[in-house]
Structures are given as C-alpha cells and as structure tokens.
C-alpha cells in the first residue's frame, strides 16, 4: 500500500512537471515602420498558450492601451497582464485571446509624443486604424470582425479606448475604460509648461475628443450604433478623474446606452489598474462572439 501511495505521488509530480514544461504563453516585443508618423513604432504582444501548438486556430483580440508617459511595455511590466491572463484562462474565467499594446507615449522630457488622437505633428489615430490594426491582424492569427475584437485601456488609454469604440462601433464588440481620461479634469491633471509644447497639444486633443461631449451630441443613429458595443467604466473613489467618469456614465444613461459602472476603493495607481484586469478580461471574454 505504501508503495502504491508513493508511486501515485511520484506520478502526480511528474504530471505537474510535464504541465510546466508544456506549451506556455508568450510575450514578444516588435515594431513596424509607420508612413503616417514617419517613424518606427513599437508594440508588445501576448500570444496564448495554444498559439504555437494549434497552428490552424485563430483568436479574438484585445487592443490594450497604456497611460500618459508610459509605453507599450507598461501593461506587461507593471500591470502583469501576462500573468493575470494565464491565471484567468486556467480558471476558466477568460477565453484565450491575443493581447496587443501599441506604443503611444514615453517621457515628455525625452521629447516623446503622447496621445491616441490625431493632432498637429502626431497623427496617431490615423496610424492606429490604417496601419497598426491591419498590420497586427494580417501578421497574427486573429479571428477578425467586430464580434471578436475589443479595446481597453487606463487613464489616457482609457479615454483612447472609449473614443475609439465611440468613433468605430463597427469594429469593437466591447470597450473597458479604467480610470479613464474622458475629458480634462479641473484639478489633478498634469499642466502644460507653455502653449504649443507636446503636453499642451495632447491636452487640447483630449478636449477636442471629449468622450462625454461625444455622447451628449450624438444623434439617434449614432446612439443606435453605440448600443452595439458593450461598455464598462471602472474608476477608483479617490481618483482625480472620477468626476469625468461619472459624467460619462450619466451621459450614457441619459442617452439610453447600456454601460456598466464600477467605483471601487482606490486611486490613480498601478495597484488599481492591475486589479481591474480581474474584471476586465472576463467581461471582454463574455462578449466575444456576440
């Protein structure tokens, strides 16, 4: 009997070891040359565990946008989206998907542009839809189509995610905005040093692309299209952007556009952004294929 127990334990340990040595998810960093921006742009991409083994399989995709002064690496280095995704897939709470984060930022002190909109000297929105998205979906095995494509982001990227889904509801099944820069807040935001600097240009672009204003001014046909997207807004009770997120939710309610809203304990921090993934990724998963 003792030998049987020992043998069972040994087989169990072998199975665990084999599972660890089996196919694993991957995180890769690449770049593409942009004619629109006139420069090379980096991106970081997560490929699920089965990607290399199941070579005929295609996957839904999440475009995950970072915040101001961060880069495409932030969600992976600081948000640990790779580890969270593996955990949620293993528990059955999320489906396997490709996650890609494009670089739309960097340090202002090093002369980098920031922002997901078109602005003087930085046509990022044009780049995203005419170059980046087509490049990703032709390079990787993406299922394609609205029902298998989603967008999410934090802070500047949360506003970018909401705005992209507003302007292109035909492309995205769902949008998840975390601590989102829906409009410029009255207090707490970084202040431009002087008119015309890159932060000032970004600030003006956020005002020009206000997600709140977009809903308020939407006509009935636009509202009808916005209702085809599944919306989720997630913001901390101590976040300096909370009022702007509440205003967005209120505008959506008044327009009769379904939108889930969560206010949790926390501020504008990576602890909060990271924790949001445990709600974000299952939410997006549930809405793929619909």
Phi, psi and omega in degrees: 000318180298320179295322179296317180297314180297321179295319179298316178297318180296318179296321178298316179295323177295318178298318178298315180297318180297320179299320180290329180275349182289189181305138179234154173292162184227148171239124182233150175244131181219182178210163173220150179275124182258123173286326181296314183269345180068031181201170177273137180237134182272160170208155176241136186228139176256127177246129186293168187302324185274359189301315183281329183281320183258081191288348178261357185273141175248159190229149169294163185225143173243124170268112188250114189260136181273176181265179183298137181071350173276180178227187180299341182281341192298315181297335182267321181280321185252326180270345178054040181298329179301308182294319180297317181298314178302318182294316183289326176293317180297326181274354180083009181275344178221152177270158175295135180210162170269135178238126180230136179240115178275157178270113178234031184199211185131179183290130174297325181297334179266009175084016182278146169283158172222145173130151182255004181252166172284132178209165181305119179089357186206087183269061189289322181297319175298315177303314185299313187272335182260340182237307189291304182302312177299323179298312182298315188278352172259341180271324183248163183278077180264134180301318178083163180089153182308316188291348179239021181230135179221166180219140179209165178181171179241145174053243176305321178287334175292318175294321177297318179297314180297316181294320179297318179289329175295313185283335183228061180295342177286349184257336190238134177281329183206158179220132181235115184253121182252121177046050197279142174277077182286335177195170180283124179286158179288327182225148172099342182279155175297139184258133177302143180285321180202154179303136177094348177285171189294328177290322178296320178294318177298314180303315180294323180294325178293319176297317181293334182247032182307122179292329178292311180299323181301316181291316182300322184268000183293136174277178186296323179294320178296316179299321179300318179291322179296332179289348178277355178256140173271122188251142176215126178244131187226114184213142182284153182288345177252013183279136179292348178262006185303314183299321179293325178290322176296318179299320178296313180299318179296320178296320178295318179297316180297327179275000180060042175253112182304132182206123175279142180227130176233128172245114181248169178291126178149172181240202182271073188225162178291332174301317180289314182301316180299314183295332180296334182299331182289343172259321184299306187294319173295322178300312179296319180301316182296336185259358172291142176082004181255000000 
